Amino acid sequence: MAESSLRRRLVSICHPEWWVDRLLAHILDPSAAVVVTGFWRSGTTWLLQSLSRSMEAKSVFEPLHYDIDQYRGALEHDFALPQAREGYLNMYMPYAKDGLDSRAELNTYVRNSLTGAVTEPWTQGPRREVRKEAGRESDWKAIDVVYRVREALRTSIVTKFVRAHLLIPALHKTFDPVIVHLRRDPRAVIASFKRLEWTWYKSLSLEDQLLKPDDGREEYFDRWREDIQKYESAPPLMRVAAYWAFVERFVDDLAPHSRRVVLSYEELCLNPESVQQGPVGKIVPEAPSASQMGYSSRTTQAARREAKVEERVHGWKNELDKDEIEMVTSIESDIGVFIGGVEK
């Protein structure tokens, strides 16, 4: 940990914008942040970058990542984790039923995430993508530094998490930012996982994630104990589909909140103007226009950067076999969560 901290300080010498981020964070209000949540491969980075453009905000990308020392330290301090292996932590979603006031380290870390003070190459990745699209990137190091510092001086923040489903109530209770939750058809999510060469999800244990953490989540998920145990022996991609169903059902069961909206990825693709004209436009200042939604994101697979809307929405039909489609649909039906896709 000490070696990583020293390395981070040495790297930060080349990034004066990080110092600006951390200094400015002291005067920013975490409740003014816009938070994007959603499952992996659901378009959350696309929405993060779109909001960053329209709001002229600076982004914070996936601060709840196990490889960030500050976050990992907060977890180890505030939670009794069932295990600490990377495969487990990569899919771990923290839970704090009564808010974050009793979780001092995570409270501070999340506050920093909502005010732009988490400065890591990982969390800053999408900023470069947005600068490049806007022509604010230069091969001249001095000019590039000026662009980065100017961006760091922005006071609007958009933070994106794929590991925050179970933290949504605590976010509202402790900081109350605007939360935009993006949901994609799980069949498309699974098709996207299938295309990637990821291996870390293959060790996913639903019991370890949903029942074993000693933080109160078992009280909610215990009603599906038999289903959780049944899907524990399913193929890896189907376990991911089940994980999607359980955490999305958690979101569905939350009490309505005036500063939270659930969006359909498919609706966003088919009707991008609905962002400004729909519920998001009522709670997000300067919501993106249709033209500002028209880019791929830094996490879009290279082969799909030019994919048409039809392929993004319905491409899973050509990528999953009949058994996979039926199993995903059956899982979501068993858990009682709306798939959220747009059928033709």
Beta strands, then each sheet from edge to edge (+ up, - down):
strand 1: 34-38
strand 2: 58-61
strand 3: 157-161
strand 4: 178-183
strand 5: 260-264
sheet 1: 2+ 3+ 1+ 4+ 5+
end
